[in-house]
Amino acid sequence: MQPSDVEGDLAGVLHTEDAITARIAELCRVIEADVAASHDDRPLLLVGVLKGAVMVMADLARELTIPVEMDWMAVSSYGSSTRSSGVVRILKDLDTELEGRRVLIVEDIIDSGLTLSWLVANLRSRGPASVEVCALLRKPDAQRIAVDVKYCGFDIPNEFVVGYGLDYAERYRNLKAIAVLAPHVYA
């Protein structure tokens, strides 16, 4: 879906499909260099956070030129709200053991940092060799807790955004851009 298909619902486009594709390619080159520098030849385990990170995870995995494995977690702190509640629920846990593994959490967006902070601590408690974070978007003005994000696509303003996996009430995930949702849609 293009922004023009739902332009009455959008207050503006922050990042186009082309800009997102180019930025993911740049992030992949850095990730590949870091993995090569580690001299660890085991596949990197990408842990996608459902549902929002599906697009990021797919494009990241396809762009990487190193061996990777993938697994998924579903956690929730939003429900149908536009703000995180800070209370995290695991809806789907990993199928992969993390002991001794290099783990890269793949996220769509970091708002308050509460959910991601909880997730990083949870995964680190499982004995991996390392846990790093790759997020397509980060809202620095919304962060309530610091989270070390090694690979960040774009810093964005503290506005409610949709597209490229991000939704409002399960809508707009298939938008091929990152756009600000018009307040009249969720007011």
N, C-alpha and C positions, 0 to 999 in steps of 0.2 A: 504494500500500500504506500502510495506517495503522499507527502504532505498536502498536496492539492486535493486529494480525495477527502480530507477531513479538515480543510483549512478553517472552517467556521468554528472548529473546536480548539484551534491552536492560537496561541498568542505570538508565536514566532518559532523559527527553526534555529537551533544553536549549532548543530553539526550535521552536515549532509552525509549521505551514504559514502560518497567518495572520500570525504575527510576522515570518516570512521575507518574505512578500509586502509587508507594510507597510515593512519596512526597505529592500527593493529599490526601492520607490517613492521613499523619501526619498533614497537614493543617486542615483537618476536625476535628481531635481530639482537636486541639487548639480552633477552632471555637466553637465546642460543649461546651468546658470548659468555654469559655467566655460568651456564651449564658446562661449557667447554673448559672454562677456567677452574672449575671444581674438580676436574679429573674423575668424576663419578660417571661411569658408563651405564648405570642402571637407568631405565626409562623414568622420565619425570612424570609424577602422578598429578594430573590436573583434576582438581576437585571443583566442579561447577556447583554453584548455588542456585537451585531451582526456585522459581521458574525464570526469573529475570535474566539470568546469565546464559541462557541457552544460545542466543545469537552470538554473544561474545565468545563463549566456549567453542562453538562450532568453527567460527572464523579463526580464532587463535590456533586451535588444533590443526586446521587445514593449512595454515600459513607456516607453522613451525616445521623446520627441517630436521629435527632431532626426534629420537624415539620418545613417544609419550603413551601413557595409559590414561584412561578417563574413568572417573566415578562421579557420582552426584549425591548431594545432600539437599534436602528441602527443610528450611527453617522459616519461621514466620514471626514477625513482630509488628506487622501492619494490619492484617485483616483487610477490611475494605476502606480503611482510613487513608489519609494522605500523609500521616505522620507516624513514625515508629513509636510503639508503646514502651519499648525497652525490655519487655518480657518476651524471652525467646522460647519457642517451642520447636522441637525436632519433629518434623512431619515424615521425613525419610532419612535414614542414616546411611552411612557408607557400607558398601559390600566388601571393600578392600581393607586388609590389615595395613596399618600405617607404620608399624615397627620398622625402624631403620630406613624408611623411604624419604625421598625428597618430595615435598608436597608443595604445589602451587595452587592456592585458593583462587578461583576465578569468579569475580563479582561483577555485577552490572553497575552498581552505584553504592557509594558510601555517603550516607546522610549523617546521622548523629554519631556513628561509629560504635554504638552500643551492641548491635547484633554481631558485627564483624569481630569486635573485641572478644565477645563471648565465644564465637566460633573458633577463633585462633587459639584461645586458651583451651577449649575443648579438644581440638585436634592435637595440640602440643602435648596434652596429657596422655596421648596414645603412643608416645615413644618414637615419633618420626626423627629422621636425621635433621630435617629442617622443615619449616613452614614459612612460606612467603606468600604475599598477596599481590594479585594483579586485578586492578579495577578499571573498567572503562571510564567511569565518571566518579568525581569526588566533589562534595560541596564543603569547602573549607569553612564557610560561615555557619554551617549547620552542625559541625562536629562538636559533640559534648565530651568525647573521650578520644584521646590520641591513639591512632592505630598506624603502625608502620606499614605503609603501602610501598613496596619496592618498585612496582610497575604501575604507573597511572597514565591513563589515556588523556583525559581532559579534566581540568578544574572548571566547575560551572557555578553560576550564581545559585543562591538558595531559593529556587523556584521549583514547582512541581513539574517534572519532566516525564515524557512518555516516548515510546518508540524504541526500536532495536532491542526488544525484549522487555522494556519497562512498560508497566500498565497502569491504568486506573480502572478498578473493578473489572479486571480481565480484558479490557479493551485497549487497543492501540499497540499491542506488542509487536505486530507485524508492520508497523510504520518503518520505512527504510531510512529514517533520520532520527535525530534526537531533537525533540521540540518541547517548548513550554506549553503545558495544557492551560487553556483559557479558564480563568476562575469560574465563569458561569457554568462550566461543565460539572464541577464538583461542589459548587456552593449550595 
